Amino acid sequence: MTSTRTDLRAWALMLPLLVVILGVVSWPLASTVHLSLTDAGMAARSGNFVGLGNFTRNLGSGAFRAAFVNTAWFTAVSVSAELVLGVLAALLLNQEFRGRSFLRALMILPWALPTVVNAILWRLIYNPEYGALNSALYQLGLIDAYRSWLGQPSSAMMAMVVADVWKNFPLVGLISLAALQSVPRETLAAAIVDGAGPWARFRHVMLPYLAGPLMIAIVLRTIEAFKVFDIVWIMTRGGPANSTRTLSILVYQEAFSFQRAGSGASLALIVTLVVMMLAVAYVAIMRRTALRV
């Protein structure tokens, strides 16, 4: 009887939150699912029922495949670079030296910047007429003329990756640094006495403590990078020649630029399903590493 009363009290306390979740999440989601099954436009939201036609057409289109490849490439390269730079920064800041606290605080600044501000900052750096990057490379003799880094398909995506990595590698670095702080100093000292070099100490002593937190950081950053929109929209709007158009940009263009609300809703659901699969992977990793985190 006591257990039943406790359960009822718990459900009563959660009821307001459940109502909010149903109103904020469930209704818009159901509306989007219904919209994705029609050929509705933005002007007339009630269209004809087309079933899974929007999904099959979008999944088979070249625009979707190109956007998916761009998104996957952006995600893989940016997350990999953030992982490497974050771990290296954590290893450096885990050492004892003067000014370490200042550098730790300084590393947080890129991550603390709003993404919009970060995108505008890097767009100015890449400016083909007065950008700092062109000026620095020209002064060093590495280029013989100013270049439009965001205006060339061969360099636009990589330029955005650099901007994204600069902002987000501190997150991986902070997670890695927190994990390194838990490594017993006695174990490290014993490894040094036994003659273990830097790589051996990292692989056999530090890496077991880093593995769990790093997996969580990788999955979190993968989810965020896969649904990237703001930094791409501000820097290139998916250009030039759609070379930087990601899935989120494609969803926006399909729904608002081309005025095809039903088709845009189906694309949004496809992206949502992919992100949900990544979230499921995140939950599984969290369960396996709960004792370490």
C-alpha positions in Angstrom: 0.0 0.0 0.0 2.8 2.4 0.9 4.5 1.7 -2.4 1.3 2.4 -4.3 0.8 5.7 -2.6 4.4 6.6 -3.3 4.0 5.8 -7.0 0.8 7.8 -7.2 2.4 10.8 -5.5 5.4 10.6 -7.9 3.1 10.5 -10.9 1.1 13.5 -9.5 4.3 15.5 -9.1 5.4 14.6 -12.7 2.0 15.3 -14.2 2.6 19.1 -14.9 5.9 18.2 -16.6 4.3 15.5 -18.7 1.6 17.9 -19.8 4.2 20.4 -20.9 6.2 17.7 -22.8 3.1 16.5 -24.6 2.2 20.0 -25.5 5.7 21.2 -26.6 7.0 18.0 -28.2 4.2 15.6 -29.1 1.8 17.9 -30.8 4.4 19.6 -33.1 5.9 16.2 -33.9 2.5 14.8 -34.8 1.7 17.9 -36.9 5.1 17.5 -38.7 4.4 13.8 -39.4 1.0 14.7 -40.8 2.5 17.5 -42.9 5.2 15.2 -44.3 2.5 12.9 -45.8 1.0 15.7 -47.9 2.2 18.0 -50.8 1.3 21.1 -48.8 3.1 24.4 -49.5 3.9 27.2 -47.1 1.0 29.3 -48.3 -1.6 26.5 -48.2 -0.7 24.3 -45.2 -3.4 21.7 -46.1 -2.3 19.7 -49.1 -3.2 16.5 -50.8 -2.3 13.2 -49.1 0.7 11.6 -50.9 1.7 9.0 -48.3 5.4 8.2 -48.3 5.9 10.0 -51.6 7.9 12.8 -50.1 10.2 10.4 -48.3 10.9 8.2 -51.3 11.5 11.2 -53.6 13.9 12.9 -51.2 15.8 9.8 -50.3 16.3 9.1 -54.0 17.2 12.7 -55.0 20.8 13.8 -55.8 20.4 16.8 -53.6 19.7 14.7 -50.6 22.7 12.4 -51.3 25.0 15.3 -51.8 23.8 17.0 -48.6 24.2 13.8 -46.7 27.7 13.3 -48.0 28.5 16.9 -47.0 27.1 16.5 -43.6 28.9 13.2 -43.0 32.2 14.7 -44.2 31.8 17.7 -42.0 30.9 15.6 -39.0 33.7 13.1 -39.4 36.5 15.6 -40.0 35.4 18.2 -37.4 34.8 15.6 -34.7 38.1 13.9 -35.4 40.1 17.1 -35.3 38.3 18.2 -32.1 39.2 14.9 -30.5 42.9 15.1 -31.3 43.2 18.8 -30.4 41.1 18.4 -27.3 43.2 15.5 -25.9 46.5 17.3 -26.8 45.3 20.5 -25.0 44.2 18.4 -22.0 47.6 16.7 -21.8 49.3 20.1 -21.9 47.1 21.7 -19.3 47.4 18.7 -17.0 51.1 19.5 -16.5 52.2 21.8 -13.8 53.7 25.1 -15.0 53.3 28.8 -14.4 50.2 30.3 -16.1 48.4 27.0 -16.3 45.2 28.5 -14.7 45.2 31.4 -17.1 45.5 29.0 -20.1 42.7 26.9 -18.8 40.4 29.9 -18.6 41.6 31.1 -22.0 40.7 27.8 -23.6 37.1 28.1 -22.5 36.6 31.4 -24.5 36.0 29.9 -28.0 33.5 27.5 -26.6 31.7 30.3 -24.7 31.3 32.4 -27.8 27.8 32.1 -29.4 27.9 30.2 -32.6 26.6 33.2 -34.6 29.4 35.4 -33.3 31.9 32.7 -34.1 30.6 32.3 -37.6 30.7 36.1 -38.2 34.2 36.3 -36.8 35.6 33.6 -39.1 33.7 35.0 -42.1 35.7 38.2 -41.5 38.9 36.3 -41.2 38.3 34.6 -44.5 37.2 37.8 -46.3 38.8 37.8 -49.8 39.6 41.6 -49.6 40.7 42.4 -46.1 40.6 39.1 -44.2 43.4 38.4 -41.7 44.1 34.9 -43.1 44.9 36.3 -46.6 47.0 39.1 -45.1 49.0 36.7 -42.9 49.6 34.1 -45.7 50.5 36.8 -48.2 53.0 38.5 -45.8 54.6 35.1 -45.2 54.9 34.4 -48.9 52.7 31.3 -48.8 50.2 32.7 -51.4 50.9 35.1 -54.2 47.4 36.7 -54.3 44.4 37.0 -52.0 41.9 34.1 -52.2 38.2 33.8 -51.7 38.2 30.9 -49.2 34.5 30.7 -48.8 33.8 31.4 -52.5 35.6 28.3 -53.8 34.0 24.8 -53.5 37.5 23.3 -53.0 38.1 25.3 -49.8 34.7 26.4 -48.4 33.9 23.3 -46.5 37.3 23.0 -45.0 37.2 26.6 -43.9 33.9 25.9 -42.1 35.4 22.9 -40.4 38.3 25.0 -39.1 35.8 27.5 -37.7 33.8 24.7 -36.0 36.8 23.0 -34.6 38.2 26.2 -33.1 34.9 26.7 -31.3 34.3 23.2 -30.0 37.6 21.5 -29.3 37.7 23.2 -25.9 34.7 21.1 -24.9 36.6 17.9 -25.6 39.6 19.4 -23.9 37.7 20.1 -20.7 36.2 16.7 -20.6 39.6 15.1 -21.2 41.2 17.3 -18.6 38.6 16.3 -16.0 39.3 12.7 -16.8 43.1 13.2 -16.5 42.6 14.7 -13.1 41.3 11.4 -11.8 44.4 9.5 -12.8 46.2 8.5 -9.6 49.6 10.3 -9.3 51.1 7.3 -7.6 50.3 5.2 -10.7 52.0 7.7 -13.0 55.0 8.0 -10.7 55.3 4.2 -10.7 55.2 4.1 -14.5 58.0 6.7 -14.7 60.1 4.7 -12.2 59.5 1.5 -14.3 61.0 3.4 -17.3 57.7 3.9 -19.3 58.0 6.7 -21.9 55.4 9.4 -22.6 53.5 7.2 -25.2 53.5 4.1 -22.9 52.2 6.2 -20.0 49.5 7.7 -22.1 48.4 4.3 -23.6 48.6 2.1 -20.5 47.9 4.6 -17.6 45.9 7.6 -18.9 43.9 6.1 -21.8 41.8 3.7 -19.6 40.6 6.8 -17.6 40.0 8.8 -20.8 38.1 6.2 -22.8 34.7 6.5 -21.2 34.5 10.3 -21.1 36.0 10.6 -24.6 33.3 8.3 -26.0 30.6 10.5 -24.5 32.3 13.6 -25.9 32.5 12.0 -29.4 28.9 11.1 -29.5 27.7 14.5 -28.1 29.8 16.3 -30.7 28.7 13.9 -33.5 25.1 14.7 -32.8 25.7 18.4 -32.7 27.8 18.4 -35.9 25.4 16.2 -37.8 22.6 18.7 -37.4 24.8 21.8 -38.0 22.9 24.8 -39.4 23.8 28.2 -38.0 27.5 28.3 -38.8 26.9 27.1 -42.3 24.1 29.4 -43.0 25.9 32.5 -41.8 29.2 31.7 -43.5 28.1 30.3 -46.9 24.3 29.7 -46.9 25.2 26.3 -48.4 27.3 27.6 -51.3 29.2 28.0 -53.4 27.4 25.6 -55.9 25.9 23.8 -52.9 29.3 22.5 -51.9 28.6 23.2 -48.2 24.9 22.5 -48.2 24.2 20.2 -45.2 21.0 18.3 -44.4 19.7 21.0 -42.1 20.3 23.7 -44.8 18.5 21.4 -47.3 15.5 21.2 -44.9 15.4 25.0 -44.6 15.6 25.6 -48.3 13.1 22.9 -49.2 10.5 24.3 -46.7 11.1 28.0 -46.8 13.0 28.9 -50.0 11.2 26.5 -52.3 7.9 26.8 -50.3 7.4 23.0 -50.1 6.3 22.5 -46.5 5.4 18.8 -46.9 8.7 17.9 -48.5 10.6 19.9 -46.0 8.8 18.2 -43.1 9.8 14.8 -44.5 13.4 15.8 -44.7 13.3 17.1 -41.1 11.9 13.8 -39.9 14.7 11.9 -41.7 17.3 14.1 -40.0 15.5 13.6 -36.7 15.6 9.8 -37.1 19.3 9.9 -37.7 19.9 12.1 -34.7 17.7 9.8 -32.6 19.9 6.8 -33.6 22.9 8.8 -32.5 21.1 9.6 -29.2 20.4 5.9 -28.6 24.1 5.2 -29.1 24.8 8.0 -26.6 22.5 6.5 -24.0 24.1 3.0 -24.5 27.6 4.5 -24.0 26.4 6.4 -20.9 25.2 3.1 -19.4 28.4 1.3 -20.1 30.6 4.2 -18.7 28.3 5.3 -15.8 30.8 4.0 -13.2 33.7 6.0 -14.7 31.9 9.3 -15.3 
